[in-house]
Structures are given as structure tokens and as C-alpha cells.
Amino acid sequence: MGKIFASPQQKEFIANLIYRKKNYTNYLKKIWLDTPRNNRQHADTQCDYTQIILAERFSRLTSSQANYIIKAWQGEKGYKVLIARNIIVENIIN
């Protein structure tokens, strides 16, 4: 059975979490700053596509990993932010 990858909505939700919390930790700030404002697919230089492009960088993220990250950041019992951080770092594409 193959992997079930994260939905676009899950990836966008995680990108939004990173955007909102980017000033809390260095690794989130680095991820945000390493994501370009635009690219070939989103070429308009007047707009900031960072959040959309960041969501696209999570192409390897599975649905269960995305759920874990979201639950950890929402503070659900039994989910650790450190593990969520490691999942993000391991699955982000440069």
C-alpha cells in the first residue's frame, strides 16, 4: 500500500502556522526566509507568494505526519512540538 500524502489544505495550514510562529523560533524563521516570494509558477513580483510556495515545499509530507504537526501545534495531549519540528525539517524540500 502506498503513502497517502498530505492534502493541499493540510500543507497550507502548516505553512500558515509557520508564518504565524516564524518569529518564535530560529528554525521556523529560517524556513520562512529560505522560501522565495515568487517563482516560475508564481511569477508576479508585486505579490508575495511565500506562504503558497512554502506549502508546495511539503510535497513529501504524508497525511498522518501533517495531522501530527497540526495537533502538536494546537496543544493536543500526547503530541510533542519537538517531534512536529523534526517532521517539518525532514520533509521540507529546498
Sequence and secondary structure as in RCSB ss.txt:
>XXXX:A:sequence
MGKIFASPQQKEFIANLIYRKKNYTNYLKKIWLDTPRNNRQHADTQCDYTQIILAERFSRLTSSQANYIIKAWQG
EKGYKVLIARNIIVENIIN
>XXXX:A:secstr
    B  HHHHHHHHHHHHHHTTT HHHHHHHHHS S  SSS  TTS  HHHHHHHTTTT BHHHHHHHHHHHTT
 TT  HHHHHHHHHHH   
